Amino acid sequence: MFDTILWLPVCAGATGLGLVLSFLAWRRRGATAGIRGVAWSLLPIAAYLTGAHALIWGIVASVVGFVTGLVAGIINPFVWAGVGLAGLAVVLFVVSGVMRKRGVGGATPKPPKQAKVKSGVKTGETPAAQAATAPQAVNPSPAPAKGRTKDDDFSDIEEILKRRGIG
C-alpha cells in the first residue's frame, strides 16, 4: 500500500520523537525510565531496517479488517454465536485458573501399585529395602507440656522463642 520510501521518514520520525520523550523521562524519572524509553524508541527504525514494518502493517490491516467485518456483520447470528463462544472460552480459562490457584479439581493421586509378594518378600526388593519403605508410626499430636495452666496465654510463644534461642 505505502511505498517503501515513505516508511523511512515515518519510522525515523517515530524514533526521533521517542528519543526526545525518553530524554525528558530520563531527566524527570531517572535513568531506568530513560533507558527503557530509548529501547522502545529504537524499535520503529529497527523494524524499517529489517523489513518487519511490512509485516507489522499487514497485521494491523488484518486486525482492522476483522473488526470492521465484525461490526458490519452485527445482524448475522453466526457472528454472535462466535462472540458468545469466545466469551465462554474466556470465562472457562478464568475459572480454571482460579480453581488451580485454590487447589480445587486437581487430579486425584492414584495409589501406588503393589509389587507381587512371594513368601513374604516383594519381588525385586531386599528385606532391608522393605524395612525402609515400611510405614512409620506417626504421633499426630504432641503430649501437652506439664506445668501449663489455662491462664498462661503466652506459654506457646515463650516455648517457640526458647527453641529458636531467643530470650
C-alpha contacts under 8 A as a table, 3 or more apart, distances in Angstrom:
res1	aa1	res2	aa2	distance
2	F	6	L	6.60
2	F	7	W	7.41
3	D	6	L	5.39
3	D	7	W	6.98
4	T	7	W	5.35
4	T	8	L	7.20
5	I	8	L	5.67
5	I	9	P	7.77
6	L	9	P	6.14
6	L	10	V	6.78
7	W	10	V	5.06
7	W	11	C	5.97
7	W	48	Y	7.09
7	W	53	H	7.96
8	L	11	C	5.35
8	L	12	A	5.90
8	L	45	I	7.78
8	L	48	Y	6.78
9	P	12	A	5.00
9	P	13	G	5.70
10	V	13	G	5.17
10	V	14	A	6.19
11	C	14	A	5.12
11	C	15	T	6.16
11	C	44	P	5.01
11	C	45	I	5.14
11	C	47	A	8.00
11	C	48	Y	6.55
12	A	15	T	5.05
12	A	16	G	6.04
12	A	44	P	7.20
12	A	45	I	5.76
13	G	16	G	5.02
13	G	17	L	6.04
14	A	17	L	5.22
14	A	18	G	6.02
14	A	41	S	7.24
14	A	44	P	6.52
14	A	45	I	7.98
15	T	18	G	5.03
15	T	19	L	6.13
15	T	41	S	4.87
15	T	42	L	5.71
15	T	43	L	7.39
15	T	44	P	5.97
15	T	45	I	6.26
16	G	19	L	5.11
16	G	20	V	6.34
16	G	41	S	7.49
17	L	20	V	5.21
17	L	21	L	6.28
17	L	41	S	7.83
18	G	21	L	5.10
18	G	22	S	5.96
18	G	37	G	6.98
18	G	38	V	7.02
18	G	40	W	7.50
18	G	41	S	4.63
18	G	42	L	7.95
19	L	22	S	4.86
19	L	23	F	6.15
19	L	37	G	7.17
19	L	38	V	5.77
19	L	41	S	5.81
20	V	23	F	5.13
20	V	24	L	6.44
21	L	24	L	5.08
21	L	25	A	6.12
21	L	37	G	7.46
22	S	25	A	4.94
22	S	26	W	6.00
22	S	33	A	7.47
22	S	34	G	4.85
22	S	35	I	7.28
22	S	36	R	7.83
22	S	37	G	4.68
22	S	38	V	5.67
22	S	41	S	7.75
23	F	26	W	4.98
23	F	27	R	6.38
23	F	34	G	6.06
24	L	27	R	5.20
24	L	28	R	6.23
24	L	34	G	7.62
25	A	28	R	5.13
25	A	29	R	5.48
25	A	30	G	6.90
25	A	33	A	6.05
25	A	34	G	5.27
25	A	37	G	7.57
26	W	29	R	5.61
26	W	30	G	4.67
26	W	31	A	5.11
26	W	32	T	7.34
26	W	33	A	5.89
26	W	34	G	3.93
26	W	35	I	7.37
27	R	30	G	5.86
27	R	31	A	7.69
27	R	34	G	7.72
29	R	32	T	7.74
29	R	33	A	6.10
29	R	34	G	7.57
30	G	33	A	5.81
30	G	34	G	6.41
31	A	34	G	4.97
31	A	35	I	5.93
32	T	35	I	5.36
32	T	36	R	6.20
33	A	36	R	5.18
33	A	37	G	6.09
34	G	37	G	4.98
34	G	38	V	6.20
35	I	38	V	5.03
35	I	39	A	6.24
36	R	39	A	5.09
36	R	40	W	6.41
37	G	40	W	5.18
37	G	41	S	6.00
38	V	41	S	4.87
38	V	42	L	6.25
39	A	42	L	5.51
39	A	43	L	7.02
40	W	43	L	5.58
41	S	44	P	6.75
42	L	45	I	5.84
42	L	46	A	6.20
43	L	46	A	4.97
43	L	47	A	6.00
44	P	47	A	5.08
44	P	48	Y	6.38
44	P	53	H	7.81
45	I	48	Y	5.02
45	I	49	L	6.16
46	A	49	L	5.12
46	A	50	T	6.13
47	A	50	T	5.32
47	A	51	G	5.90
47	A	52	A	4.74
47	A	53	H	5.10
48	Y	51	G	5.13
48	Y	52	A	6.22
48	Y	53	H	5.31
49	L	52	A	7.77
50	T	53	H	7.82
51	G	54	A	6.25
51	G	55	L	7.66
52	A	55	L	5.11
52	A	56	I	6.22
53	H	56	I	5.06
53	H	57	W	6.00
54	A	57	W	5.07
54	A	58	G	6.11
55	L	58	G	5.06
55	L	59	I	6.26
56	I	59	I	5.12
56	I	60	V	6.21
57	W	60	V	5.14
57	W	61	A	6.06
58	G	61	A	5.10
58	G	62	S	6.08
59	I	62	S	5.10
59	I	63	V	6.22
60	V	63	V	5.19
60	V	64	V	6.19
61	A	64	V	5.16
61	A	65	G	6.08
62	S	65	G	5.00
62	S	66	F	6.10
63	V	66	F	5.03
63	V	67	V	6.24
64	V	67	V	5.20
64	V	68	T	6.16
65	G	68	T	5.21
65	G	69	G	6.05
66	F	69	G	5.08
66	F	70	L	6.11
67	V	70	L	4.97
67	V	71	V	6.20
68	T	71	V	5.08
68	T	72	A	6.00
69	G	72	A	4.97
69	G	73	G	6.03
70	L	73	G	5.21
70	L	74	I	6.43
70	L	79	V	7.03
71	V	74	I	5.32
72	A	75	I	7.94
73	G	76	N	5.27
73	G	79	V	6.63
74	I	77	P	7.95
74	I	79	V	6.93
74	I	80	W	7.45
75	I	79	V	7.92
76	N	79	V	5.48
76	N	80	W	6.84
77	P	80	W	5.08
77	P	81	A	6.11
78	F	81	A	4.97
78	F	82	G	6.16
79	V	82	G	5.13
79	V	83	V	6.23
80	W	83	V	4.96
80	W	84	G	6.02
81	A	84	G	5.05
81	A	85	L	6.14
82	G	85	L	5.11
82	G	86	A	6.11
83	V	86	A	5.11
83	V	87	G	6.16
84	G	87	G	5.05
84	G	88	L	6.15
85	L	88	L	4.95
85	L	89	A	6.14
86	A	89	A	5.06
86	A	90	V	6.34
87	G	90	V	5.13
87	G	91	V	6.28
88	L	91	V	5.08
88	L	92	L	6.14
89	A	92	L	5.11
89	A	93	F	6.21
90	V	93	F	5.15
90	V	94	V	6.28
91	V	94	V	5.16
91	V	95	V	6.12
92	L	95	V	5.08
92	L	96	S	6.05
93	F	96	S	5.23
93	F	97	G	6.19
94	V	97	G	5.11
94	V	98	V	6.31
95	V	98	V	5.15
95	V	99	M	6.15
96	S	99	M	4.97
96	S	100	R	6.03
97	G	100	R	5.10
97	G	101	K	6.17
98	V	101	K	5.11
98	V	102	R	6.28
99	M	102	R	5.17
99	M	103	G	6.00
99	M	104	V	5.07
99	M	105	G	6.68
100	R	103	G	4.98
100	R	104	V	6.13
100	R	105	G	7.43
100	R	106	G	7.26
101	K	104	V	7.83
103	G	106	G	6.52
115	A	122	K	5.83
115	A	123	T	6.44
116	K	122	K	5.77
116	K	123	T	5.86
117	V	120	G	6.01
117	V	121	V	5.67
117	V	122	K	4.49
117	V	123	T	6.16
118	K	121	V	5.53
118	K	122	K	6.14
118	K	123	T	6.60
121	V	125	E	7.10
121	V	126	T	7.42
121	V	127	P	6.82
121	V	130	Q	7.87
122	K	125	E	5.58
122	K	126	T	7.80
122	K	130	Q	7.72
125	E	129	A	6.00
125	E	130	Q	6.59
126	T	129	A	5.22
126	T	130	Q	6.36
127	P	130	Q	4.95
127	P	131	A	6.21
128	A	131	A	5.10
128	A	132	A	6.27
129	A	132	A	5.02
129	A	133	T	6.30
130	Q	133	T	5.22
130	Q	134	A	6.04
131	A	134	A	5.12
139	N	142	P	6.85
145	A	148	R	6.40
148	R	152	D	6.68
148	R	155	S	7.53
149	T	152	D	5.44
150	K	153	D	7.30
152	D	155	S	5.68
153	D	156	D	7.41
154	F	157	I	5.23
154	F	158	E	6.08
155	S	158	E	5.03
155	S	159	E	6.06
156	D	159	E	5.12
156	D	160	I	6.31
157	I	160	I	5.15
157	I	161	L	6.19
158	E	161	L	5.07
158	E	162	K	6.12
159	E	162	K	5.13
159	E	163	R	6.26
160	I	163	R	5.15
160	I	164	R	6.34
161	L	164	R	5.11
161	L	165	G	6.21
161	L	166	I	5.01
161	L	167	G	6.53
162	K	165	G	4.96
162	K	166	I	5.57
162	K	167	G	6.45
163	R	166	I	7.56
